[in-house]
Amino acid sequence: MNTIDRETVRERARQHSARVADFRLALRGGDPATIERARAGAQTAARTLFDAQLETGLITAEQHRRCTAAISSEYPGAEAQA
């Protein structure tokens, strides 16, 4: 039984988009501390979104695995936290 509805997934997708936009702005700004905070926020939002998509059946376990593995390549420096 799914505990997350599709509206929750939509909200998580909006949050992820906002965190990615923050990350891109931080990259333009060039401040390393701001970039790191924004990167961590984007990575967390991505993981939360992927988890919600998996729980609702929108993606398979294999797709979830690939998506979470891809976070490291999308957000430079993420491999240090993985």
C-alpha positions in Angstrom: 0.0 0.0 0.0 1.3 3.4 -1.0 1.6 6.0 1.7 2.5 8.8 -0.7 0.0 10.2 -3.1 0.8 11.7 -6.5 0.3 15.2 -5.3 3.1 14.6 -2.8 5.3 13.4 -5.6 4.4 16.6 -7.6 5.3 18.7 -4.6 8.6 16.9 -4.2 9.3 17.5 -7.9 8.7 21.2 -7.4 11.0 21.2 -4.4 13.7 19.4 -6.4 13.4 21.9 -9.3 13.8 24.8 -6.9 16.9 23.3 -5.2 18.5 22.6 -8.6 17.8 26.3 -9.6 19.5 27.4 -6.3 22.5 25.1 -7.1 22.8 26.7 -10.6 22.7 30.2 -9.2 25.3 29.2 -6.6 27.6 28.0 -9.3 27.3 31.3 -11.0 28.1 33.1 -7.8 31.2 31.1 -7.3 31.3 31.1 -3.4 32.4 27.6 -2.4 30.4 27.5 0.8 27.2 28.6 -1.0 27.8 26.0 -3.7 28.3 23.2 -1.2 25.1 24.1 0.7 23.1 24.4 -2.5 24.6 21.1 -3.9 23.6 19.3 -0.7 20.1 20.7 -0.9 19.7 19.6 -4.5 21.0 16.2 -3.7 18.7 15.7 -0.8 15.7 16.9 -2.8 16.6 14.5 -5.6 16.8 11.6 -3.2 13.5 12.5 -1.6 11.8 12.7 -5.0 13.2 9.4 -6.2 12.1 7.7 -3.0 8.6 9.1 -3.4 8.4 8.0 -7.1 9.5 4.5 -6.1 7.0 4.3 -3.2 4.1 5.3 -5.5 5.2 2.9 -8.3 6.1 5.6 -10.8 9.6 4.1 -11.1 11.0 0.6 -10.6 13.6 -0.4 -8.1 16.2 -0.5 -10.9 15.3 3.0 -12.1 15.5 4.2 -8.5 19.0 2.7 -8.1 20.2 4.3 -11.4 18.7 7.7 -10.5 20.3 7.7 -7.0 23.6 6.6 -8.5 23.4 9.4 -11.1 23.2 12.1 -8.4 26.9 11.9 -7.9 27.6 12.9 -11.5 24.9 15.6 -11.6 26.1 17.4 -8.5 29.9 17.7 -8.4 31.4 16.7 -5.1 28.5 14.5 -4.2 30.7 11.4 -4.5 32.4 12.4 -1.3 29.1 12.0 0.6 28.0 8.8 -1.1 
